[in-house]
Amino acid sequence: MQTVALNELIWQIVASIPVGRVATYGQIAKLAGYPNHARYVGTTLKKLPKDTTLPWHRVVNARGESSFPKGSDAYNRQIERLSAEGVIFRHGRLSFSLYGFQ
């Protein structure tokens, strides 16, 4: 696995998620050709600079939830950004049938 090339591929896939849609870490890993690397996707996104324009907030876990600790600044920022795009959470989860990417 070439780390730099994989990181760039992950960034490209995340950048392609349309406004109001979400993808899972596992889905991005699979699209990148590394289906068992969902945690790597999370680690890659975690290392993004604070001022990134990459729509990292459109990536959620397989349960349709934010992976950040509930109530944390990152959690609140992700939920606020997705809500601003029209994504509705019910009991902390979103519907993949309504908001899923691809």
C-alpha positions in Angstrom: 0.0 0.0 0.0 1.4 3.4 -1.0 0.3 5.7 1.7 0.6 9.0 -0.2 -1.3 7.7 -3.2 -4.0 6.1 -1.0 -4.4 9.3 1.0 -4.9 11.3 -2.2 -7.4 8.8 -3.4 -9.3 9.0 -0.1 -9.3 12.8 -0.4 -10.6 12.6 -4.0 -13.5 10.3 -3.0 -14.5 12.4 0.0 -14.3 15.5 -2.2 -16.8 13.9 -4.6 -19.5 13.3 -2.0 -22.3 15.7 -3.0 -23.8 18.3 -0.7 -26.6 16.7 1.4 -25.1 13.1 1.0 -23.0 11.0 3.3 -20.6 8.0 2.9 -19.2 5.6 5.5 -15.6 5.1 6.3 -15.9 1.5 4.9 -17.6 2.7 1.7 -14.7 5.1 1.0 -12.2 2.4 1.8 -14.0 0.0 -0.7 -14.2 2.7 -3.4 -10.4 3.3 -2.9 -9.8 -0.4 -3.5 -8.9 -1.2 0.1 -12.2 -2.7 1.5 -10.7 -3.6 4.9 -9.2 -0.2 5.6 -12.1 1.8 7.1 -10.1 2.7 10.1 -7.3 4.0 7.9 -9.8 6.3 6.2 -10.7 7.6 9.6 -7.1 8.2 10.5 -6.5 9.9 7.2 -9.4 12.3 7.8 -8.4 12.9 11.4 -5.0 14.3 10.2 -6.6 16.9 8.0 -5.6 20.5 8.8 -8.3 22.5 10.8 -8.8 24.9 7.8 -9.4 22.2 5.2 -12.1 22.7 2.6 -12.5 18.9 2.2 -16.0 17.9 3.2 -14.9 15.5 5.9 -18.2 16.0 7.7 -20.0 14.0 5.0 -18.3 10.8 6.3 -20.1 8.9 9.1 -19.8 5.4 10.6 -21.7 2.4 9.4 -24.5 3.0 11.9 -25.2 6.4 10.4 -23.8 8.2 13.3 -20.9 10.7 13.9 -17.9 8.8 15.2 -16.9 11.7 17.4 -17.8 11.6 21.1 -21.3 13.0 21.5 -21.2 16.6 22.7 -17.6 17.2 21.6 -16.7 20.2 19.5 -16.0 17.9 16.5 -19.3 16.1 17.0 -21.3 19.4 17.1 -19.4 20.8 14.1 -20.2 17.7 12.0 -23.9 17.6 13.0 -24.2 21.3 12.4 -22.6 21.1 8.9 -24.7 18.2 7.8 -27.9 19.8 9.2 -27.0 22.9 7.2 -26.9 20.7 4.1 -30.4 19.3 4.9 -29.3 16.0 6.5 -31.7 15.2 9.3 -30.7 13.1 12.3 -33.2 11.2 14.3 -32.0 9.9 17.7 -28.4 10.6 16.6 -28.7 8.7 13.4 -29.3 9.5 9.7 -31.0 7.5 7.1 -28.7 6.0 4.4 -31.7 5.4 2.1 -32.3 9.2 2.1 -28.8 10.6 2.4 -26.4 7.8 1.3 -23.8 8.4 -1.4 -24.0 6.2 -4.5 
